[in-house]
Amino acid sequence: MNSRREFFKKTAMTGGAVAAAAVSKVALAAIPEPVIQTSPDTMPPLHPDTGRPYNPVVTLNGWTLPWRMHNGVKEFHLVAEPVVREMAPGMKAHLWGYNGQSPGPTIEVVEGDKVRIFVTNKLPEHTSVHWHGQRLPNGMDGVTGLNQPGIAPGKTWVYEFVARRPGTFMYHPHADEMSQMAMGMMGMWITHPKVPSALIREADRDFCFMLNGYDIEPGAYTPKIMTMLEFNLWTWNSRVFPGISPLCVRKNDRVRIRIGNLSMTNHPIHIHGHEFEVTGTDGGAVPLGARWPEVTTDVAVGQMRQIEFIANEEGDWAFHCHKSHHTMNAMGHKVPTFIGVDHTGISKKMVKLLPDYMAMGDRGMGDMTEMDMPLPENTVAMMTGDGPFGSVEMGGMFSVLKVRKDQKPGDYSDPGWFKHPDGTVAYEFKGLVREPQRNSSAGKGSMPVKYSADVPKNLEVKVSKPGSSMSHE
């Protein structure tokens, strides 16, 4: 990545005309050189050395876009382009994004900043950028055909407005959305408060990430953009577990996590070991009297949620979407359930005909973590990730909140696995186990069932398939 210091030094003129509507003489000024980032690691916070001061955020498996100050205006340069995103070690996807990554870099400003964003289009089709949740002039809202023409391939356009209110926002195209957002075009926008506020307390750790989903066939690289329901990869910032970084904090830190959802469904985000409050949405800060303690909050499509808590319980705490099929990778659909079915003999016969045949799930899906069968190229296992006690049996939207008393302020590095104090880990009981009591009652209905005289009580229905000699009974 180009360093921020290098970014400020590089302000040479670039060729080509700047297309802009109702803006100042910015078209005559030098365009900031774009900063490109390709590493999938979580980058440290970008502390401001120009403009108003603020406490920066950390983008999970992402980074913050540098800027330059030009005549009192904070200038950024976004490049919409095809990117290669590592979703987890061993799997990469061909996506569309900004400045080398999907999602694009986080943009951080301060309430009252005058902001100018140059957007260069390197996609094979026109695009635009909508500044989700912002109060701005109508002509800067970024809806192609309604507020502006599309930004043609190879052209650079300019958006210019004042960041009028603090909060957590997003940016994404409003041009061929089904293709461009399905290919990963999105990013976060954070506007920090200009003055201290009782509704927006300063946090010791401030994380942010986007929720999105993809349908990528095992062994393939490009998402199916026409998928509407059956996605097989649910991601945080276009990453899946075990490729998602842990959230590493110091004990008793005030932690803020900002979550944006541009997937095709809602996600109940759940944290272990702590209670939090929802302190903000993309509509603004939540009034103090409207907050309540929670351990799960649902983030619907197109929404932002900002949660806060005091990390006062040491340990490695799971942090995930609570939809169970959203914590799996490369999940297949319409796979029959064989729990309780011994198909060993069938498997041996099938393998003779199909060497890659794999019988799944006679004991449950946990079997997947024990299989040594090679995966297709460019695919991650359905459930994976090794913890200190074995396989974590998770994937998709899953990470770990790591709380340590000796984690230094500002240190986001992984401290390793938690060292449990003696006597604080569940253990096997080796004494005599008595037969547990069980309820044998099947329960009763809310009202009696009446049968007609010509219909037997124990009715068995048999249905023949087309071409079968079996009659309907």
N, C-alpha and C positions, 0 to 999 in steps of 0.2 A: 504493500500500500504506500502511496505517496504520503509523506508526513505532512502534518498541518503547517509546519513552518515552511516546508518547501512549497506548499500550496499557496501561501501568501506571497512568496517570492515570484511565482510564475504568473504574470499578468500580461503576457504578450498578446498583441492583436491576433485574431484569427480571421480567416477569409470567409466570404459569404455574407449575404444580407441577413439581418435579423428582422423577422416578421413580428410586428407588435401592433396592438390596437390600443389607443387611448393611454399611452405611457409617455414618460418624459423623454429627454434626449439620450436615454440609455442606449439607443441604437447606435450612437456614435462612440460609445465607450467600449473599452476592451471587455471581452467576454471572459469570465473566470475559466481557467483551465479545469476540465473535469477531473475529479479524483476518483480512481477506480479501486475497488477492493474485491479480491477473489477468495480470500481465506474464509473458511466456514467457522472459524473460532470466534468466541465472544471477545470483542475488543474492549479495552478499558475505557472508562468515561473520557469524553473530550472536554476538558476544562477550558472555559473561555478565556482568551487573553486579549480580546477586543470586544467592544460593546458592553452591555450591562452584565454584571456577574450573576451567576445562578449555580445551583447544585445540579450537575448533569446526570442524565440517566445512563443506564447500561442496557444495551439491546442484546437480548439473548441470541447467541450465534449471529450477531450482526454488529453494526457500527454506526457512528454518527457522522453525518456529512459535514466536512469543513466548509467555511465560508470566508468571505473577505468583506471588510467595511469599505464602502465606496461613497464618499460624500454623505456620510451618515446613514447609508442604506446597507442592510445586511444582504449580501448577494450569494446565491447558491447556483450550482450548475448540475442539473439532472440529465442523464443520458438514458433514454429508453432504448433497450437493445436486447438481442438474444444473449443468454448467459448459460453457463454450465454450473449447476448447483449440486454440491455433494450433500445428499440427504442423510446419509450415514456412511461410516467407513465401509467401502465396498460397493456403494451405489451412488451413481450420479444421474442427474436428470437434465435434459435439454429444455430450459424454460425461457421465459421472457421476464426481464426485470429492469433494474436501474443501476447504472454505475458498477456493473460486474456481478451483481447479486440479485437474488429473489429471496425475500422481499428486498426492496431498495433500502438505502441508508435512512436512518432516522434523522429528521430535521428538527433542530432545537432552536427556539427563539424565546424572546421575553415579551410579555405583554407590552404593547405600545411600539414594538419594533416596526420600522418600515422595511418590508421584505421584498426582494426581487429574485425570482427564480427563472433562470434560463433553462429551457427544456429542448434538448436536441433529440430528434427522432432518427434512430438507426434501425428501426423495425422495417419489415417489408411492406407495411401498410400504414395508413395514417393513424394518429393517436391523439390524445388530449390528456390533461391531468385535472381531476376534480379534487378540490381541497375540502374533504369531507368534514362537515361540522363548523366550518369557518364562516364568520360574518365578513363579507367582502363585496366589492362592486359586482353587479350581476354579470358583467362582461368578463369577469375573471373566474367564474364558477366552473368552467371547463367541460360543459356538456356540448359535445360536437353537434352542430346543426342548430342548436338552440341558443347558445351563448357565443359560439365561435365556429369558424371552419375547422376541420381537422388539421392537425400538424402533419404535413406531407413528409414522406421519407426524405431524409437528408436536410430538412429544414430545422431551424431553431426559432422558437417562439419565447415570449417573455410574459410572465405573470407578475403583477406588482400590486401589493395591498399592505394594509397595516394589520398586524396581529392584535385583534381588538380584545380578546378575552382569554384568560388562562385555561388550560385544560389539556386533555389527551384526545388527539384527532388522528385521522388517516389521510393518505392520498392514494388515488387509484384512477385508472382511465374511465372516462365515460364515452368511449369509442370502441365499437365492436367488443363490448364487455365480455360476451360469452367466450370469446377467444382469449382476449388479453388478460382478464382476471383469472381465467382457468389456467393460463400459462404462467401465472405467478406475479403479475404486475400489481404491486401494492407496497405501501410503506407507512411508517408512523410519523406523526407530527406532534411535537410536544411544545406547548407554549407555557413557559414558567411565569409565575406571578411577578409583577413589577414591585409590589410592596408586600410585606408580611401580611398574612391573613389567618384568622382563626379557623377558616374552613380548609385552608391548604397549609398544613403543617410541614415543616422541613423534615425530610426523611434522611436517615443515614444511608440506606441503600434504596435505589430507585430503578427497578427493572421494567422492561417493556418487551412485548412480542406480539406477533400476529397469528391468528388461527386461520389455517387454510387446509384444503384437501385436494387430492389428485387421484386420477385413475390412470395408473401406469402398469401395463402388463408386465409380469415377471420377465426379465430379460430385455425389456424395451427401455427407451430413454425419454420418449416424448409423451406427455399426457394426452388422454382422449378428451378433447375439449367439448364434445357433445354430451358427456355424461352429466346427468342431473341428480341421480340418487345414489348409484352404487359405486361410491369411491372406495378405493382399497388402501389409500395412504392418507392418514390424518396427521397433520403436521403443525408444529410450532415454528414459525419463521422458516418454512419449507425444510424442516429437519424432522426426523423421526428418531425415537429412542432405539438404540443407545447413542445416537448422534446428537442429542440435545444436551447442552451444557447444564451442570448443576447450578443452583442459585446458592452461592456461598456467602454467608453473613456472619457477623459477630454476635454473640449472645447479648440480648437486650437492645439490639439495634431496632429502630423503627424502620420497618420494611414496607415499601410501596411497590406494588406490581400493577402495571398497566397492560390491559389485554384488549386487543381489537379483533373482531371476527369478520372476515370476508370469505368464509367458507359458504357451503350451501345448506347448513343446518346449524341448530343451536348446540352449545357445549356447556354442560354443567361443570365448572372448574372447581376442583376440590383440593383442599390442603389438609395434611395430617398434622396432629400434634398442637395445633394452634387455632384460635378463633380470629376472624378478621371482621372488619367493617367495609362495606362498599362506600367509599368516600367521594367518588366522582363518576360521571358518565361523560359521553361526548356532548351532553347538554350543559355540563358545568359541575361545580362542586355540589355535593349533596348536603343540605342543611343538617346541622348537628342533631336536631330533634327527629330527623327522618332516618337516622342510622340505627342499625341493630346488629348484634353479633351473629356471625354465620360461619360455617365451615365449607359451604358450597354456594356458588353463585352462578346462575345461568347467564351465558352471554349469547344473545340472539344474533342473527345475521345482520350485519351493518351496524352493530353496536360496539361501544367501548365500555369497559368496566375498569375502575380503579379501586384496588383493595389495599388495605393497610392493616398491619398488626405489629405487635412487639414480639420479636423472636426470642422468647425467654425460656424455651425448652431445648436443651442440647440434643443433638442426634442427627440422624439421616432420615428425613421425613418425606414420604411420597407426596408428589404434587402432580395432579393429572386431571384429564377429563373423566367424568364418572360414567360415560357411556362405554360399556365394556368393549364393544367392537371398535372403539376409537383408540384403544390402547393395544392395538395389534398392527402388524405390518403385512403388506401384500396379501391381505385377507381375500380368500375366495368366497364367492357367493353361491348359493344353492348347493352347498355341499351337504350330503346326507349325514345324519347323526348315527353313529354305530356304537354309542356307549352301551356296554353290557353285552355286545355281540362278539363272540369269538370267531373271527374270520381268518384264523391262522392258516387253515388248509386252503382256503380260497386264495389267500395271498401268495402261497407257494406256487399254485397253478398259474396265477396271473403273471407273476414275475417271469415265468418261462416264456410267456408270449410278449410281455411288455417289461423289459428289464428295469425301466424307471418307475414302475407302478409302486405306489406307496399307500398302504392301508392306514387310514387316519382315524384316531379318536375312539378306540374301543374302551379306553379308560378315561377319556376326557382329552382336551386339547393340550394338556401339560405334556403329553407324549412328544409333542413337537420339539421340546427342548432336549430330548434324549436321542434324536435321530442324527445320524452321521451322513446321511445321503447328501451329495453335493447339490447346491442350489444352482438355478440357472445363472448365467452371467448377468452382472449388474442387478442383483437382487439382495435384499436383506431378509433374514429369517423372520417368520411371523411373530414369534415371541423370543426375545433374546436379551442380552445384557447380563453379565455375571456380577453378582454382589458378593459380600463377604461370607454368605452362607449358601451360595449356589446360584442357580439361574433365577433371575428376577421375574421371568416369564411375563414380560411386558414389551410393548412397542408403541409406535405412534405417539400420541399426546401424553407423554409421561416424562417426568424429570424428578430430581431430588433436591429438596431444600436442606442444605447442610449448615447447621447451627453449631458454632464452636466458641467457647469462651476465650480461646487464645488466637482467634482470627484477628489480624490487625485491621484498624480502620483503613478503608480504601483498598484492602487486599481482596481481590476476587478470585484468587487462585484456588484450586481444588485441594482441600486439606487431607484427602484420602478418606478411608472408611472410619466411621466413629468407633472409638474404643469404649465399649460398654463397661460401666462399673460392675464389679462382682455382684452377682445375685439379681441382675436387672434384665436378664435375657430368658425368654420362655425356654423350658427344657422338657425332656421326656420324663414321664412318670414311670417308675419301674416297680411300684408296689402292686398290691392286689387291686384289680379294678372290678367292682361289683357290676352286675347287670343293671343297666340304666332303666329307669321307668319310662314306658312309652304309652302314648295315648292310642288305643286301638279303635276308637270311635271314628267312623267316616263322616260324622256330622249329619245334620238334617237340613232339608230344604226349608225355605220360608213358607211354603204352602204345599199341601198334598198334591200328588200327581194323579190325574184321572186318565184311565185308558178306556177306549171304546170297546164294546164287546167283541168286535171282529178284528181287533189288533192285539196280538200277543204282547205280554210285558217284556219278554226277552227277545227282542227283534234283532236279527242280524241281517245287515244289508250287504249284498254282493253285487258288484258292478263289473260287467265285462268290458274289455277294451275293443276297439274296432278290429274286426277280423277274428275275434275269438269265437269259439263254438259255445262258450258258456252263455246261458240265457240269463236275463235279468230276474232277480228274485227279490 
